[in-house]
């Protein structure tokens, strides 16, 4: 999950996005599983104006350039495992 602007940062139950991220990190840590946290990477923050050119403009979907950046980021993470 990465930051986006299409949906509000807090859902209808009052749970913020970062609570889901923190829960995911906690479970991964508990079972000694590596976790790639895209939510804290500024380059994947689609809630900001698209200064990096990675969004199709709707605030939630990556364009081809964004998918390439995601693939490159994931490749580095996977090779580091």
C-alpha positions as CSV (number, residue, x, y, z in Angstrom):
1,X,0.0,0.0,0.0
2,X,1.2,3.5,-0.8
3,X,-0.2,6.9,0.0
4,X,-2.9,8.0,-2.3
5,X,-5.5,10.8,-2.5
6,X,-8.5,9.0,-4.1
7,X,-9.8,7.6,-0.8
8,X,-9.8,9.5,2.5
9,X,-6.8,8.6,4.8
10,X,-9.2,7.4,7.4
11,X,-11.9,4.9,6.5
12,X,-15.6,4.8,7.6
13,X,-14.7,3.0,10.8
14,X,-12.3,5.7,11.7
15,X,-9.2,3.6,11.1
16,X,-6.3,5.5,9.4
17,X,-4.3,3.9,6.6
18,X,-1.2,3.8,8.7
19,X,-2.9,1.6,11.2
20,X,-3.2,-1.1,8.5
21,X,0.5,-0.6,7.6
22,X,1.6,-0.8,11.2
23,X,-0.4,-4.0,11.7
24,X,1.2,-5.5,8.6
25,X,4.6,-4.6,9.8
26,X,3.9,-6.0,13.3
27,X,2.7,-9.3,11.9
28,X,5.7,-9.5,9.5
29,X,8.1,-8.7,12.4
30,X,6.4,-11.4,14.6
31,X,7.1,-14.1,12.0
32,X,10.4,-12.7,10.9
33,X,9.2,-11.8,7.4
34,X,10.8,-8.9,5.5
35,X,8.4,-6.1,4.7
36,X,8.6,-3.5,1.9
37,X,6.9,-0.4,3.3
38,X,5.9,1.7,0.2
39,X,3.7,3.8,2.4
40,X,6.7,5.6,3.9
41,X,8.5,6.2,0.6
42,X,8.0,9.7,-0.7
43,X,8.4,8.6,-4.3
44,X,5.1,6.6,-3.9
45,X,3.1,9.4,-2.2
46,X,0.3,9.9,-4.7
47,X,-1.5,12.1,-2.2
48,X,0.8,15.0,-3.2
49,X,0.7,16.7,-6.6
50,X,2.3,14.4,-9.2
51,X,5.7,16.0,-9.1
52,X,7.4,12.7,-9.9
53,X,5.2,11.8,-12.9
54,X,4.2,8.3,-11.5
55,X,0.4,8.8,-11.4
56,X,-2.2,8.7,-14.1
57,X,-3.6,11.7,-12.4
58,X,-6.4,10.2,-10.4
59,X,-4.5,10.0,-7.2
60,X,-4.5,6.2,-6.9
61,X,-3.2,4.5,-10.0
62,X,0.4,4.3,-11.2
63,X,1.2,5.0,-14.8
64,X,3.9,3.1,-16.8
65,X,6.7,5.2,-15.3
66,X,5.2,4.6,-11.8
67,X,5.0,0.8,-12.4
68,X,8.6,0.8,-13.6
69,X,9.7,2.7,-10.4
70,X,7.7,0.1,-8.4
71,X,9.3,-2.8,-10.2
72,X,12.8,-1.2,-9.6
73,X,12.0,-0.7,-6.0
74,X,10.7,-4.2,-5.5
75,X,13.7,-5.7,-7.4
76,X,16.2,-4.0,-5.0
77,X,14.1,-5.2,-2.0
78,X,13.9,-8.8,-3.3
79,X,17.6,-9.0,-4.2
80,X,18.4,-7.8,-0.6
81,X,16.5,-10.7,1.0
